Amino acid sequence: MASGVWGKCGVISPSYDPLEFVRAVTGWDRLRLEAELERELAAAELACERSFLAREQLPRACPSYVNFLKRLRDWLQTGYISRQMRRETKALLLVIGEALAARGQIEQSLVQKLRPPGQTASKPPTRH
């Protein structure tokens, strides 16, 4: 598979960047988010699998992107977050959670679990 074909997999973030995904989905309602999340996860997993089977170099960001999508899915379904979850991942989930909570589509208590102790509102994530 040529490197230019990765965008044809139909993923929201062809570069497999969680921040790009969050920026794209922040305005969506929960139903659309969950449906597109499943589609995005399947497409990203398929891209990883195709690369592996074709014995081509896997895009470096793809496995961590798949992991991010799985964590987002699990959090939306169960409300559970792992203590070992990276701060960057929590910050991205917080952005999505606050957008959904502002529209009344999730409980504020789910969003509160993502906030660092003592923080009341989040700032949008930035690149370092």
N, C-alpha and C positions, 0 to 999 in steps of 0.2 A: 504494500500500500504506500503510495507516495505521500510525502509530507503535506502536500496541498489538499489532500482528500479529507483530512481530519475535520474540517468545517462542514463537510457533507454528511457527517454523522447526525446532524440535526440537533446539536447541543446548544444551549443558550450561551454558554461560554466556550467558544472554540479553543481558547487558550487554557481551559480547565482552571480558571481563577475563581475561587469562592467569592471574592469581593465583586467581581463582574456579575456573577449570578445574583448576589444580594441586591445590587443596584437595579438589576432588571426586574426582580420580582417584588420589590418593596411595596409597590402600589396595588398589588393583586389581592383579591379576596382569598380566604383560606381554602375554599373548594378548588379554585383554579390553581393555587399554589401547590396543594397536595397532588393534584392530577399532573401538573407539569413537572413536579419534583420526581414523581415515579418515572415519567418519560425520560427526564434528564438522567436519572440514575441508571436506567436501563441502557440508554445510549452511551453513557460514559463507560459503563462496565463492558459493553459490547466493543467499544473502541479499544479498551485495554486487552480484552480477550483476542480480538483480531490481530492486534500487534504481537501478542505472545505467540499465537498459532502461526503467524507468518514469519516468526523469528526476526522481527524487526525491532528496532529500539523503541521502547515504550516512551511516550511523552512523559517527561519527568514529573510533571504536576498531576498527571491523571490519577494515580493511586490515592494521593492525598485529597484530590477533588472528590473521588468516589467516597472516601471516608467522611468528608465533610457532609456530603449529601445524605449519607446514611445516618449521621448524627442528627442532622436537621429533621429527617423523617422520624427518627425515634423520639426526638423531643416533641414534635408536633403530635405524635400518636399517644405518648405516655406521659409527657411532662418531665421525664427523668433526664438529669444531666449528671455526667460522671464527675467526680472530684478531680480526676486526672485530665479533664478536658482542657485544652490549651486556651489561654486567655483570648487569643485572636479569634478562635472559633466561638467562644462565648460572646465576644463582642459582635460578631456577625449575626449570631442567633438573636442577640438582643435587639439589633436593628429591625430584623423581621418581626420579632415578638412585639416590639413597641408599636410598629405599624398595624399589626393585627389587633392589638389591644385597643388602640385608638379608635378602631372601627367596631369594637365590641365583639370581635370574633374569637378571642381567647381570653381567659381569665388573667387579671393583672397579677395574680399570685405566681403564674408560670413565668411571667416576665421578671418578677422580683428575684426568682431563683438564679437568674443569669447575671444580675447586677453584683458588682463587687460590694463588700460591706460598706455601708455609709453613702453609697451613691444613689441619688434619686432619679436622675435622668441621664441618658447616655448621649455621647457625642458620636457622630458618624465615624466609622473606622477609617483610618488613613494608612497609607503605605509608609514604611520606614526606609 
